[in-house]
Amino acid sequence: MTVARNSADVLNVWKDRGWLKNEHDFTAAQSYIDQAKDCILSACNIPVRAMVPDGLFYAWAELSHNMYANTESGGAIGAVKSVADGDTTVTYASDTASSGLEAILPGIQSLIARYRRMP
């Protein structure tokens, strides 16, 4: 019998891995954990109120942390193509901005495909 894991369990993974530095991060972490859950369930065509499948638990933790880290770094994804100093312009190598799972954690796509349900 498997135990259903929730956002508190993901938060414990954050703590165990040293990703949660102080109490201020707790609220932000919880927000990203919830957002990552919605992304995963949506990508798998699983109802939003359902639990994340057991096999995606650590992907949930990784995705939520990567979403948080991406925001903390200013939202930049990808390699820097050029930097201008005058008005501080940064251009990234990718011309089209990707979003969702593809932008944050490309390796999660194949894992999610295993749990994807037909619509």
Rosetta constraint file for C-alpha pairs under 8 A:
AtomPair CA 2 CA 54 HARMONIC 7.70 0.50
AtomPair CA 4 CA 51 HARMONIC 7.00 0.50
AtomPair CA 4 CA 54 HARMONIC 7.27 0.50
AtomPair CA 5 CA 9 HARMONIC 5.99 0.50
AtomPair CA 5 CA 10 HARMONIC 7.86 0.50
AtomPair CA 5 CA 51 HARMONIC 7.48 0.50
AtomPair CA 5 CA 52 HARMONIC 7.61 0.50
AtomPair CA 5 CA 54 HARMONIC 7.38 0.50
AtomPair CA 5 CA 57 HARMONIC 7.48 0.50
AtomPair CA 6 CA 10 HARMONIC 6.71 0.50
AtomPair CA 6 CA 51 HARMONIC 7.43 0.50
AtomPair CA 7 CA 11 HARMONIC 6.17 0.50
AtomPair CA 7 CA 30 HARMONIC 7.30 0.50
AtomPair CA 7 CA 33 HARMONIC 6.35 0.50
AtomPair CA 7 CA 34 HARMONIC 6.94 0.50
AtomPair CA 8 CA 12 HARMONIC 6.27 0.50
AtomPair CA 9 CA 13 HARMONIC 6.50 0.50
AtomPair CA 10 CA 14 HARMONIC 6.44 0.50
AtomPair CA 10 CA 33 HARMONIC 7.19 0.50
AtomPair CA 10 CA 57 HARMONIC 7.62 0.50
AtomPair CA 10 CA 58 HARMONIC 7.87 0.50
AtomPair CA 10 CA 60 HARMONIC 7.38 0.50
AtomPair CA 10 CA 61 HARMONIC 5.40 0.50
AtomPair CA 11 CA 15 HARMONIC 6.34 0.50
AtomPair CA 11 CA 29 HARMONIC 7.35 0.50
AtomPair CA 11 CA 30 HARMONIC 7.18 0.50
AtomPair CA 11 CA 33 HARMONIC 7.64 0.50
AtomPair CA 11 CA 61 HARMONIC 7.78 0.50
AtomPair CA 12 CA 16 HARMONIC 6.04 0.50
AtomPair CA 13 CA 17 HARMONIC 6.08 0.50
AtomPair CA 13 CA 61 HARMONIC 6.82 0.50
AtomPair CA 14 CA 18 HARMONIC 6.19 0.50
AtomPair CA 14 CA 19 HARMONIC 4.99 0.50
AtomPair CA 14 CA 20 HARMONIC 5.80 0.50
AtomPair CA 14 CA 61 HARMONIC 7.16 0.50
AtomPair CA 14 CA 65 HARMONIC 7.57 0.50
AtomPair CA 15 CA 19 HARMONIC 5.92 0.50
AtomPair CA 15 CA 20 HARMONIC 5.28 0.50
AtomPair CA 19 CA 65 HARMONIC 7.67 0.50
AtomPair CA 20 CA 25 HARMONIC 6.25 0.50
AtomPair CA 20 CA 26 HARMONIC 7.17 0.50
AtomPair CA 20 CA 29 HARMONIC 7.80 0.50
AtomPair CA 21 CA 25 HARMONIC 6.84 0.50
AtomPair CA 22 CA 26 HARMONIC 7.27 0.50
AtomPair CA 24 CA 28 HARMONIC 7.68 0.50
AtomPair CA 25 CA 29 HARMONIC 5.83 0.50
AtomPair CA 26 CA 30 HARMONIC 6.17 0.50
AtomPair CA 27 CA 31 HARMONIC 6.36 0.50
AtomPair CA 28 CA 32 HARMONIC 6.40 0.50
AtomPair CA 28 CA 68 HARMONIC 7.71 0.50
AtomPair CA 29 CA 33 HARMONIC 6.09 0.50
AtomPair CA 29 CA 64 HARMONIC 7.74 0.50
AtomPair CA 29 CA 65 HARMONIC 7.63 0.50
AtomPair CA 29 CA 68 HARMONIC 6.94 0.50
AtomPair CA 30 CA 34 HARMONIC 6.20 0.50
AtomPair CA 31 CA 35 HARMONIC 6.19 0.50
AtomPair CA 32 CA 36 HARMONIC 5.95 0.50
AtomPair CA 32 CA 64 HARMONIC 5.19 0.50
AtomPair CA 32 CA 65 HARMONIC 7.27 0.50
AtomPair CA 32 CA 67 HARMONIC 6.53 0.50
AtomPair CA 32 CA 68 HARMONIC 6.08 0.50
AtomPair CA 33 CA 37 HARMONIC 6.25 0.50
AtomPair CA 33 CA 60 HARMONIC 7.45 0.50
AtomPair CA 33 CA 61 HARMONIC 7.18 0.50
AtomPair CA 33 CA 64 HARMONIC 4.87 0.50
AtomPair CA 33 CA 65 HARMONIC 7.61 0.50
AtomPair CA 34 CA 38 HARMONIC 6.42 0.50
AtomPair CA 34 CA 64 HARMONIC 7.93 0.50
AtomPair CA 35 CA 39 HARMONIC 6.30 0.50
AtomPair CA 35 CA 64 HARMONIC 7.31 0.50
AtomPair CA 36 CA 40 HARMONIC 6.15 0.50
AtomPair CA 36 CA 60 HARMONIC 6.32 0.50
AtomPair CA 36 CA 63 HARMONIC 6.13 0.50
AtomPair CA 36 CA 64 HARMONIC 5.06 0.50
AtomPair CA 36 CA 67 HARMONIC 7.67 0.50
AtomPair CA 37 CA 41 HARMONIC 6.13 0.50
AtomPair CA 37 CA 52 HARMONIC 6.87 0.50
AtomPair CA 37 CA 60 HARMONIC 6.45 0.50
AtomPair CA 37 CA 64 HARMONIC 7.94 0.50
AtomPair CA 38 CA 42 HARMONIC 5.93 0.50
AtomPair CA 38 CA 48 HARMONIC 6.18 0.50
AtomPair CA 39 CA 43 HARMONIC 6.04 0.50
AtomPair CA 39 CA 100 HARMONIC 7.21 0.50
AtomPair CA 39 CA 101 HARMONIC 7.23 0.50
AtomPair CA 40 CA 44 HARMONIC 6.20 0.50
AtomPair CA 40 CA 52 HARMONIC 7.53 0.50
AtomPair CA 40 CA 60 HARMONIC 7.36 0.50
AtomPair CA 40 CA 112 HARMONIC 7.42 0.50
AtomPair CA 41 CA 45 HARMONIC 6.02 0.50
AtomPair CA 41 CA 46 HARMONIC 4.92 0.50
AtomPair CA 41 CA 47 HARMONIC 6.58 0.50
AtomPair CA 41 CA 48 HARMONIC 5.97 0.50
AtomPair CA 41 CA 50 HARMONIC 7.80 0.50
AtomPair CA 41 CA 52 HARMONIC 6.69 0.50
AtomPair CA 42 CA 46 HARMONIC 6.09 0.50
AtomPair CA 42 CA 47 HARMONIC 7.33 0.50
AtomPair CA 42 CA 48 HARMONIC 6.95 0.50
AtomPair CA 43 CA 112 HARMONIC 7.26 0.50
AtomPair CA 43 CA 116 HARMONIC 6.96 0.50
AtomPair CA 44 CA 112 HARMONIC 6.42 0.50
AtomPair CA 44 CA 113 HARMONIC 7.24 0.50
AtomPair CA 44 CA 115 HARMONIC 5.93 0.50
AtomPair CA 44 CA 116 HARMONIC 3.90 0.50
AtomPair CA 44 CA 117 HARMONIC 5.73 0.50
AtomPair CA 45 CA 116 HARMONIC 6.17 0.50
AtomPair CA 45 CA 117 HARMONIC 5.45 0.50
AtomPair CA 45 CA 118 HARMONIC 6.94 0.50
AtomPair CA 45 CA 119 HARMONIC 6.17 0.50
AtomPair CA 46 CA 50 HARMONIC 6.84 0.50
AtomPair CA 46 CA 116 HARMONIC 7.76 0.50
AtomPair CA 46 CA 117 HARMONIC 6.91 0.50
AtomPair CA 52 CA 56 HARMONIC 6.55 0.50
AtomPair CA 52 CA 57 HARMONIC 6.79 0.50
AtomPair CA 52 CA 60 HARMONIC 7.99 0.50
AtomPair CA 53 CA 57 HARMONIC 6.82 0.50
AtomPair CA 53 CA 115 HARMONIC 7.75 0.50
AtomPair CA 56 CA 60 HARMONIC 6.00 0.50
AtomPair CA 56 CA 111 HARMONIC 7.55 0.50
AtomPair CA 56 CA 112 HARMONIC 7.50 0.50
AtomPair CA 57 CA 61 HARMONIC 6.50 0.50
AtomPair CA 58 CA 62 HARMONIC 6.10 0.50
AtomPair CA 59 CA 63 HARMONIC 5.84 0.50
AtomPair CA 59 CA 108 HARMONIC 6.73 0.50
AtomPair CA 60 CA 64 HARMONIC 6.04 0.50
AtomPair CA 61 CA 65 HARMONIC 6.19 0.50
AtomPair CA 62 CA 66 HARMONIC 6.05 0.50
AtomPair CA 63 CA 67 HARMONIC 6.10 0.50
AtomPair CA 63 CA 101 HARMONIC 7.82 0.50
AtomPair CA 63 CA 104 HARMONIC 7.12 0.50
AtomPair CA 63 CA 105 HARMONIC 6.37 0.50
AtomPair CA 64 CA 68 HARMONIC 6.25 0.50
AtomPair CA 65 CA 69 HARMONIC 6.02 0.50
AtomPair CA 66 CA 70 HARMONIC 5.86 0.50
AtomPair CA 66 CA 104 HARMONIC 6.30 0.50
AtomPair CA 66 CA 105 HARMONIC 7.16 0.50
AtomPair CA 67 CA 71 HARMONIC 6.36 0.50
AtomPair CA 67 CA 104 HARMONIC 6.40 0.50
AtomPair CA 68 CA 72 HARMONIC 6.23 0.50
AtomPair CA 69 CA 73 HARMONIC 6.15 0.50
AtomPair CA 70 CA 74 HARMONIC 6.59 0.50
AtomPair CA 70 CA 75 HARMONIC 5.01 0.50
AtomPair CA 70 CA 76 HARMONIC 6.61 0.50
AtomPair CA 70 CA 77 HARMONIC 7.25 0.50
AtomPair CA 70 CA 104 HARMONIC 7.59 0.50
AtomPair CA 71 CA 75 HARMONIC 4.64 0.50
AtomPair CA 71 CA 76 HARMONIC 7.88 0.50
AtomPair CA 77 CA 92 HARMONIC 7.83 0.50
AtomPair CA 77 CA 103 HARMONIC 7.01 0.50
AtomPair CA 77 CA 104 HARMONIC 7.61 0.50
AtomPair CA 78 CA 92 HARMONIC 6.34 0.50
AtomPair CA 78 CA 93 HARMONIC 6.64 0.50
AtomPair CA 78 CA 94 HARMONIC 6.95 0.50
AtomPair CA 79 CA 92 HARMONIC 5.71 0.50
AtomPair CA 79 CA 93 HARMONIC 5.50 0.50
AtomPair CA 79 CA 94 HARMONIC 7.79 0.50
AtomPair CA 80 CA 90 HARMONIC 7.06 0.50
AtomPair CA 80 CA 91 HARMONIC 6.02 0.50
AtomPair CA 80 CA 92 HARMONIC 4.39 0.50
AtomPair CA 80 CA 93 HARMONIC 5.77 0.50
AtomPair CA 81 CA 90 HARMONIC 7.65 0.50
AtomPair CA 81 CA 91 HARMONIC 5.35 0.50
AtomPair CA 81 CA 92 HARMONIC 4.76 0.50
AtomPair CA 81 CA 93 HARMONIC 4.75 0.50
AtomPair CA 82 CA 90 HARMONIC 5.94 0.50
AtomPair CA 82 CA 91 HARMONIC 5.16 0.50
AtomPair CA 82 CA 92 HARMONIC 6.93 0.50
AtomPair CA 83 CA 88 HARMONIC 7.16 0.50
AtomPair CA 83 CA 89 HARMONIC 5.69 0.50
AtomPair CA 83 CA 90 HARMONIC 4.60 0.50
AtomPair CA 83 CA 91 HARMONIC 6.38 0.50
AtomPair CA 84 CA 88 HARMONIC 5.45 0.50
AtomPair CA 84 CA 89 HARMONIC 4.93 0.50
AtomPair CA 84 CA 90 HARMONIC 6.47 0.50
AtomPair CA 85 CA 89 HARMONIC 6.73 0.50
AtomPair CA 97 CA 103 HARMONIC 7.99 0.50
AtomPair CA 98 CA 102 HARMONIC 6.65 0.50
AtomPair CA 98 CA 103 HARMONIC 5.15 0.50
AtomPair CA 99 CA 103 HARMONIC 4.98 0.50
AtomPair CA 99 CA 104 HARMONIC 7.49 0.50
AtomPair CA 100 CA 104 HARMONIC 6.61 0.50
AtomPair CA 101 CA 105 HARMONIC 5.69 0.50
AtomPair CA 101 CA 106 HARMONIC 6.61 0.50
AtomPair CA 101 CA 108 HARMONIC 7.33 0.50
AtomPair CA 101 CA 109 HARMONIC 7.33 0.50
AtomPair CA 102 CA 106 HARMONIC 4.85 0.50
AtomPair CA 102 CA 109 HARMONIC 7.23 0.50
AtomPair CA 105 CA 109 HARMONIC 7.91 0.50
AtomPair CA 107 CA 111 HARMONIC 7.55 0.50
AtomPair CA 108 CA 112 HARMONIC 6.12 0.50
AtomPair CA 109 CA 113 HARMONIC 6.14 0.50
AtomPair CA 110 CA 114 HARMONIC 6.87 0.50
AtomPair CA 111 CA 115 HARMONIC 7.32 0.50
AtomPair CA 112 CA 116 HARMONIC 6.12 0.50
